[in-house]
Amino acid sequence: MGLEIVIGLIVVALVGWAICEFKYKALPFEHAPEEEEGWEEFKEHLEANGNHELNIREIMANNSTNGFDAVDSTDAE
């Protein structure tokens, strides 16, 4: 009983994988013009940082997660 279930699940997984592979091969993929603008912006930021992509520690060092408390009340006026 259990072996038939395992074999059935493997067959279902292989059929799903085959369907996805055929869809990947049959449908052409092209980037939208909006995505190209995003890549240009990314390249500008990368060049501004000396071609150094920030890691999570560098991002968190300059990140504020304090919500409204992050804005000084004297700056708000």
Backbone atoms as SQL, in Angstrom:
CREATE TABLE atoms (id INTEGER PRIMARY KEY, chain TEXT, resi INTEGER, resn TEXT, atom TEXT, x REAL, y REAL, z REAL);
INSERT INTO atoms VALUES
  (1, 'A', 1, 'MET', 'N', 0.832, -1.207, 0.000),
  (2, 'A', 1, 'MET', 'CA', 0.000, 0.000, 0.000),
  (3, 'A', 1, 'MET', 'C', 0.864, 1.253, 0.000),
  (4, 'A', 2, 'GLY', 'N', 1.841, 1.303, 0.863),
  (5, 'A', 2, 'GLY', 'CA', 2.680, 2.495, 0.969),
  (6, 'A', 2, 'GLY', 'C', 3.582, 2.676, -0.237),
  (7, 'A', 3, 'LEU', 'N', 4.039, 1.567, -0.818),
  (8, 'A', 3, 'LEU', 'CA', 4.919, 1.627, -1.991),
  (9, 'A', 3, 'LEU', 'C', 4.176, 2.200, -3.196),
  (10, 'A', 4, 'GLU', 'N', 2.903, 1.855, -3.353),
  (11, 'A', 4, 'GLU', 'CA', 2.109, 2.383, -4.458),
  (12, 'A', 4, 'GLU', 'C', 1.925, 3.890, -4.332),
  (13, 'A', 5, 'ILE', 'N', 1.763, 4.362, -3.117),
  (14, 'A', 5, 'ILE', 'CA', 1.598, 5.801, -2.888),
  (15, 'A', 5, 'ILE', 'C', 2.883, 6.544, -3.233),
  (16, 'A', 6, 'VAL', 'N', 4.009, 6.009, -2.811),
  (17, 'A', 6, 'VAL', 'CA', 5.291, 6.641, -3.114),
  (18, 'A', 6, 'VAL', 'C', 5.533, 6.663, -4.620),
  (19, 'A', 7, 'ILE', 'N', 5.270, 5.557, -5.283),
  (20, 'A', 7, 'ILE', 'CA', 5.442, 5.496, -6.741),
  (21, 'A', 7, 'ILE', 'C', 4.475, 6.479, -7.419),
  (22, 'A', 8, 'GLY', 'N', 3.255, 6.557, -6.938),
  (23, 'A', 8, 'GLY', 'CA', 2.280, 7.509, -7.490),
  (24, 'A', 8, 'GLY', 'C', 2.734, 8.947, -7.337),
  (25, 'A', 9, 'LEU', 'N', 3.282, 9.298, -6.179),
  (26, 'A', 9, 'LEU', 'CA', 3.770, 10.661, -5.962),
  (27, 'A', 9, 'LEU', 'C', 4.956, 10.983, -6.871),
  (28, 'A', 10, 'ILE', 'N', 5.828, 9.994, -7.062),
  (29, 'A', 10, 'ILE', 'CA', 6.969, 10.205, -7.960),
  (30, 'A', 10, 'ILE', 'C', 6.485, 10.410, -9.387),
  (31, 'A', 11, 'VAL', 'N', 5.507, 9.633, -9.817),
  (32, 'A', 11, 'VAL', 'CA', 4.958, 9.779, -11.168),
  (33, 'A', 11, 'VAL', 'C', 4.319, 11.158, -11.332),
  (34, 'A', 12, 'VAL', 'N', 3.554, 11.603, -10.365),
  (35, 'A', 12, 'VAL', 'CA', 2.927, 12.927, -10.427),
  (36, 'A', 12, 'VAL', 'C', 3.986, 14.018, -10.484),
  (37, 'A', 13, 'ALA', 'N', 5.041, 13.884, -9.698),
  (38, 'A', 13, 'ALA', 'CA', 6.109, 14.874, -9.712),
  (39, 'A', 13, 'ALA', 'C', 6.810, 14.902, -11.070),
  (40, 'A', 14, 'LEU', 'N', 7.078, 13.749, -11.652),
  (41, 'A', 14, 'LEU', 'CA', 7.734, 13.695, -12.959),
  (42, 'A', 14, 'LEU', 'C', 6.850, 14.265, -14.060),
  (43, 'A', 15, 'VAL', 'N', 5.558, 14.006, -14.004),
  (44, 'A', 15, 'VAL', 'CA', 4.638, 14.568, -14.997),
  (45, 'A', 15, 'VAL', 'C', 4.581, 16.090, -14.852),
  (46, 'A', 16, 'GLY', 'N', 4.522, 16.597, -13.637),
  (47, 'A', 16, 'GLY', 'CA', 4.528, 18.039, -13.417),
  (48, 'A', 16, 'GLY', 'C', 5.813, 18.675, -13.901),
  (49, 'A', 17, 'TRP', 'N', 6.922, 18.031, -13.634),
  (50, 'A', 17, 'TRP', 'CA', 8.220, 18.530, -14.098),
  (51, 'A', 17, 'TRP', 'C', 8.271, 18.568, -15.624),
  (52, 'A', 18, 'ALA', 'N', 7.775, 17.511, -16.285),
  (53, 'A', 18, 'ALA', 'CA', 7.778, 17.456, -17.753),
  (54, 'A', 18, 'ALA', 'C', 6.915, 18.569, -18.341),
  (55, 'A', 19, 'ILE', 'N', 5.764, 18.821, -17.741),
  (56, 'A', 19, 'ILE', 'CA', 4.888, 19.895, -18.223),
  (57, 'A', 19, 'ILE', 'C', 5.593, 21.242, -18.114),
  (58, 'A', 20, 'CYS', 'N', 6.247, 21.488, -16.999),
  (59, 'A', 20, 'CYS', 'CA', 6.968, 22.752, -16.808),
  (60, 'A', 20, 'CYS', 'C', 8.113, 22.889, -17.800),
  (61, 'A', 21, 'GLU', 'N', 8.822, 21.827, -18.069),
  (62, 'A', 21, 'GLU', 'CA', 9.922, 21.867, -19.039),
  (63, 'A', 21, 'GLU', 'C', 9.405, 22.187, -20.434),
  (64, 'A', 22, 'PHE', 'N', 8.300, 21.569, -20.836),
  (65, 'A', 22, 'PHE', 'CA', 7.743, 21.832, -22.162),
  (66, 'A', 22, 'PHE', 'C', 7.249, 23.272, -22.278),
  (67, 'A', 23, 'LYS', 'N', 6.644, 23.787, -21.210),
  (68, 'A', 23, 'LYS', 'CA', 6.197, 25.176, -21.235),
  (69, 'A', 23, 'LYS', 'C', 7.382, 26.120, -21.320),
  (70, 'A', 24, 'TYR', 'N', 8.465, 25.809, -20.619),
  (71, 'A', 24, 'TYR', 'CA', 9.667, 26.640, -20.653),
  (72, 'A', 24, 'TYR', 'C', 10.261, 26.678, -22.055),
  (73, 'A', 25, 'LYS', 'N', 10.287, 25.535, -22.732),
  (74, 'A', 25, 'LYS', 'CA', 10.864, 25.465, -24.078),
  (75, 'A', 25, 'LYS', 'C', 9.937, 26.107, -25.113),
  (76, 'A', 26, 'ALA', 'N', 8.625, 26.023, -24.932),
  (77, 'A', 26, 'ALA', 'CA', 7.669, 26.472, -25.937),
  (78, 'A', 26, 'ALA', 'C', 7.380, 27.974, -25.863),
  (79, 'A', 27, 'LEU', 'N', 7.422, 28.556, -24.679),
  (80, 'A', 27, 'LEU', 'CA', 7.062, 29.959, -24.531),
  (81, 'A', 27, 'LEU', 'C', 8.314, 30.835, -24.537),
  (82, 'A', 28, 'PRO', 'N', 8.381, 31.790, -25.451),
  (83, 'A', 28, 'PRO', 'CA', 9.558, 32.680, -25.461),
  (84, 'A', 28, 'PRO', 'C', 9.502, 33.659, -24.290),
  (85, 'A', 29, 'PHE', 'N', 10.659, 34.035, -23.808),
  (86, 'A', 29, 'PHE', 'CA', 10.735, 34.977, -22.682),
  (87, 'A', 29, 'PHE', 'C', 11.555, 36.181, -23.100),
  (88, 'A', 30, 'GLU', 'N', 10.994, 37.360, -22.919),
  (89, 'A', 30, 'GLU', 'CA', 11.695, 38.608, -23.199),
  (90, 'A', 30, 'GLU', 'C', 11.462, 39.549, -22.028),
  (91, 'A', 31, 'HIS', 'N', 12.485, 40.321, -21.705),
  (92, 'A', 31, 'HIS', 'CA', 12.351, 41.294, -20.631),
  (93, 'A', 31, 'HIS', 'C', 11.501, 42.476, -21.092),
  (94, 'A', 32, 'ALA', 'N', 10.708, 42.990, -20.192),
  (95, 'A', 32, 'ALA', 'CA', 9.894, 44.166, -20.482),
  (96, 'A', 32, 'ALA', 'C', 10.767, 45.412, -20.457),
  (97, 'A', 33, 'PRO', 'N', 10.371, 46.470, -21.167),
  (98, 'A', 33, 'PRO', 'CA', 11.159, 47.711, -21.140),
  (99, 'A', 33, 'PRO', 'C', 11.287, 48.297, -19.733),
  (100, 'A', 34, 'GLU', 'N', 10.275, 48.079, -18.884),
  (101, 'A', 34, 'GLU', 'CA', 10.353, 48.584, -17.517),
  (102, 'A', 34, 'GLU', 'C', 11.480, 47.909, -16.744),
  (103, 'A', 35, 'GLU', 'N', 11.707, 46.625, -17.031),
  (104, 'A', 35, 'GLU', 'CA', 12.794, 45.915, -16.361),
  (105, 'A', 35, 'GLU', 'C', 14.148, 46.456, -16.799),
  (106, 'A', 36, 'GLU', 'N', 14.262, 46.834, -18.061),
  (107, 'A', 36, 'GLU', 'CA', 15.515, 47.402, -18.552),
  (108, 'A', 36, 'GLU', 'C', 15.828, 48.708, -17.826),
  (109, 'A', 37, 'GLU', 'N', 14.790, 49.513, -17.550),
  (110, 'A', 37, 'GLU', 'CA', 14.994, 50.749, -16.792),
  (111, 'A', 37, 'GLU', 'C', 15.482, 50.432, -15.381),
  (112, 'A', 38, 'GLY', 'N', 14.968, 49.379, -14.801),
  (113, 'A', 38, 'GLY', 'CA', 15.404, 48.972, -13.465),
  (114, 'A', 38, 'GLY', 'C', 16.856, 48.551, -13.453),
  (115, 'A', 39, 'TRP', 'N', 17.297, 47.839, -14.502),
  (116, 'A', 39, 'TRP', 'CA', 18.696, 47.434, -14.586),
  (117, 'A', 39, 'TRP', 'C', 19.604, 48.645, -14.750),
  (118, 'A', 40, 'GLU', 'N', 19.154, 49.638, -15.512),
  (119, 'A', 40, 'GLU', 'CA', 19.957, 50.851, -15.681),
  (120, 'A', 40, 'GLU', 'C', 20.111, 51.570, -14.338),
  (121, 'A', 41, 'GLU', 'N', 19.024, 51.643, -13.573),
  (122, 'A', 41, 'GLU', 'CA', 19.084, 52.278, -12.252),
  (123, 'A', 41, 'GLU', 'C', 20.018, 51.501, -11.326),
  (124, 'A', 42, 'PHE', 'N', 19.956, 50.171, -11.395),
  (125, 'A', 42, 'PHE', 'CA', 20.842, 49.341, -10.583),
  (126, 'A', 42, 'PHE', 'C', 22.303, 49.606, -10.935),
  (127, 'A', 43, 'LYS', 'N', 22.593, 49.703, -12.214),
  (128, 'A', 43, 'LYS', 'CA', 23.968, 49.963, -12.645),
  (129, 'A', 43, 'LYS', 'C', 24.451, 51.324, -12.168),
  (130, 'A', 44, 'GLU', 'N', 23.561, 52.326, -12.184),
  (131, 'A', 44, 'GLU', 'CA', 23.934, 53.659, -11.688),
  (132, 'A', 44, 'GLU', 'C', 24.287, 53.613, -10.200),
  (133, 'A', 45, 'HIS', 'N', 23.464, 52.917, -9.415),
  (134, 'A', 45, 'HIS', 'CA', 23.733, 52.808, -7.979),
  (135, 'A', 45, 'HIS', 'C', 25.019, 52.027, -7.726),
  (136, 'A', 46, 'LEU', 'N', 25.244, 51.012, -8.529),
  (137, 'A', 46, 'LEU', 'CA', 26.449, 50.205, -8.372),
  (138, 'A', 46, 'LEU', 'C', 27.692, 51.038, -8.657),
  (139, 'A', 47, 'GLU', 'N', 27.651, 51.843, -9.709),
  (140, 'A', 47, 'GLU', 'CA', 28.784, 52.707, -10.035),
  (141, 'A', 47, 'GLU', 'C', 28.972, 53.789, -8.979),
  (142, 'A', 48, 'ALA', 'N', 27.881, 54.277, -8.393),
  (143, 'A', 48, 'ALA', 'CA', 27.985, 55.305, -7.352),
  (144, 'A', 48, 'ALA', 'C', 28.659, 54.750, -6.095),
  (145, 'A', 49, 'ASN', 'N', 28.523, 53.442, -5.860),
  (146, 'A', 49, 'ASN', 'CA', 29.131, 52.809, -4.687),
  (147, 'A', 49, 'ASN', 'C', 30.476, 52.182, -5.014),
  (148, 'A', 50, 'GLY', 'N', 31.085, 52.601, -6.108),
  (149, 'A', 50, 'GLY', 'CA', 32.396, 52.060, -6.454),
  (150, 'A', 50, 'GLY', 'C', 32.335, 50.608, -6.897),
  (151, 'A', 51, 'ASN', 'N', 31.258, 50.234, -7.611),
  (152, 'A', 51, 'ASN', 'CA', 31.046, 48.861, -8.085),
  (153, 'A', 51, 'ASN', 'C', 31.075, 47.848, -6.944),
  (154, 'A', 52, 'HIS', 'N', 30.528, 48.241, -5.799),
  (155, 'A', 52, 'HIS', 'CA', 30.469, 47.373, -4.626),
  (156, 'A', 52, 'HIS', 'C', 29.004, 47.213, -4.240),
  (157, 'A', 53, 'GLU', 'N', 28.496, 45.986, -4.312),
  (158, 'A', 53, 'GLU', 'CA', 27.129, 45.720, -3.910),
  (159, 'A', 53, 'GLU', 'C', 27.100, 45.544, -2.399),
  (160, 'A', 54, 'LEU', 'N', 26.159, 46.218, -1.737),
  (161, 'A', 54, 'LEU', 'CA', 26.088, 46.186, -0.284),
  (162, 'A', 54, 'LEU', 'C', 25.636, 44.816, 0.201),
  (163, 'A', 55, 'ASN', 'N', 26.245, 44.358, 1.292),
  (164, 'A', 55, 'ASN', 'CA', 25.778, 43.127, 1.908),
  (165, 'A', 55, 'ASN', 'C', 24.778, 43.481, 3.002),
  (166, 'A', 56, 'ILE', 'N', 24.214, 42.486, 3.650),
  (167, 'A', 56, 'ILE', 'CA', 23.133, 42.729, 4.610),
  (168, 'A', 56, 'ILE', 'C', 23.608, 43.542, 5.816),
  (169, 'A', 57, 'ARG', 'N', 24.844, 43.356, 6.235),
  (170, 'A', 57, 'ARG', 'CA', 25.346, 44.124, 7.385),
  (171, 'A', 57, 'ARG', 'C', 25.483, 45.601, 7.038),
  (172, 'A', 58, 'GLU', 'N', 25.931, 45.891, 5.825),
  (173, 'A', 58, 'GLU', 'CA', 26.067, 47.288, 5.403),
  (174, 'A', 58, 'GLU', 'C', 24.702, 47.948, 5.230),
  (175, 'A', 59, 'ILE', 'N', 23.744, 47.186, 4.752),
  (176, 'A', 59, 'ILE', 'CA', 22.393, 47.735, 4.598),
  (177, 'A', 59, 'ILE', 'C', 21.785, 48.020, 5.968),
  (178, 'A', 60, 'MET', 'N', 21.926, 47.093, 6.902),
  (179, 'A', 60, 'MET', 'CA', 21.336, 47.279, 8.228),
  (180, 'A', 60, 'MET', 'C', 22.025, 48.373, 9.027),
  (181, 'A', 61, 'ALA', 'N', 23.286, 48.675, 8.714),
  (182, 'A', 61, 'ALA', 'CA', 23.988, 49.752, 9.418),
  (183, 'A', 61, 'ALA', 'C', 23.371, 51.107, 9.100),
  (184, 'A', 62, 'ASN', 'N', 22.774, 51.242, 7.911),
  (185, 'A', 62, 'ASN', 'CA', 22.173, 52.519, 7.505),
  (186, 'A', 62, 'ASN', 'C', 20.659, 52.447, 7.446),
  (187, 'A', 63, 'ASN', 'N', 20.085, 51.363, 7.882),
  (188, 'A', 63, 'ASN', 'CA', 18.650, 51.164, 7.815),
  (189, 'A', 63, 'ASN', 'C', 18.007, 51.595, 9.122),
  (190, 'A', 64, 'SER', 'N', 16.832, 52.166, 9.018),
  (191, 'A', 64, 'SER', 'CA', 16.108, 52.543, 10.218),
  (192, 'A', 64, 'SER', 'C', 14.815, 51.751, 10.286),
  (193, 'A', 65, 'THR', 'N', 14.623, 51.039, 11.367),
  (194, 'A', 65, 'THR', 'CA', 13.391, 50.283, 11.556),
  (195, 'A', 65, 'THR', 'C', 12.612, 50.814, 12.744),
  (196, 'A', 66, 'ASN', 'N', 12.772, 52.097, 13.021),
  (197, 'A', 66, 'ASN', 'CA', 12.099, 52.697, 14.174),
  (198, 'A', 66, 'ASN', 'C', 10.766, 53.335, 13.823),
  (199, 'A', 67, 'GLY', 'N', 10.332, 53.287, 12.595),
  (200, 'A', 67, 'GLY', 'CA', 9.063, 53.877, 12.192),
  (201, 'A', 67, 'GLY', 'C', 9.097, 55.387, 12.336),
  (202, 'A', 68, 'PHE', 'N', 8.065, 55.951, 12.956),
  (203, 'A', 68, 'PHE', 'CA', 7.992, 57.398, 13.114),
  (204, 'A', 68, 'PHE', 'C', 9.056, 57.933, 14.073),
  (205, 'A', 69, 'ASP', 'N', 9.567, 57.075, 14.948),
  (206, 'A', 69, 'ASP', 'CA', 10.596, 57.509, 15.877),
  (207, 'A', 69, 'ASP', 'C', 11.924, 57.761, 15.156),
  (208, 'A', 70, 'ALA', 'N', 12.068, 57.292, 13.942),
  (209, 'A', 70, 'ALA', 'CA', 13.295, 57.502, 13.183),
  (210, 'A', 70, 'ALA', 'C', 13.429, 58.945, 12.730),
  (211, 'A', 71, 'VAL', 'N', 12.310, 59.682, 12.658),
  (212, 'A', 71, 'VAL', 'CA', 12.335, 61.083, 12.227),
  (213, 'A', 71, 'VAL', 'C', 12.372, 61.954, 13.456),
  (214, 'A', 72, 'ASP', 'N', 13.359, 62.799, 13.534),
  (215, 'A', 72, 'ASP', 'CA', 13.453, 63.730, 14.643),
  (216, 'A', 72, 'ASP', 'C', 12.320, 64.740, 14.539),
  (217, 'A', 73, 'SER', 'N', 11.694, 65.058, 15.637),
  (218, 'A', 73, 'SER', 'CA', 10.529, 65.960, 15.606),
  (219, 'A', 73, 'SER', 'C', 10.923, 67.354, 15.126),
  (220, 'A', 74, 'THR', 'N', 12.169, 67.756, 15.327),
  (221, 'A', 74, 'THR', 'CA', 12.574, 69.087, 14.844),
  (222, 'A', 74, 'THR', 'C', 12.753, 69.072, 13.315),
  (223, 'A', 75, 'ASP', 'N', 13.051, 67.920, 12.748),
  (224, 'A', 75, 'ASP', 'CA', 13.177, 67.835, 11.292),
  (225, 'A', 75, 'ASP', 'C', 11.820, 67.839, 10.615),
  (226, 'A', 76, 'ALA', 'N', 10.786, 67.441, 11.317),
  (227, 'A', 76, 'ALA', 'CA', 9.466, 67.306, 10.722),
  (228, 'A', 76, 'ALA', 'C', 8.809, 68.657, 10.472),
  (229, 'A', 77, 'GLU', 'N', 9.249, 69.667, 11.120),
  (230, 'A', 77, 'GLU', 'CA', 8.586, 70.967, 10.986),
  (231, 'A', 77, 'GLU', 'C', 9.073, 71.756, 9.843);
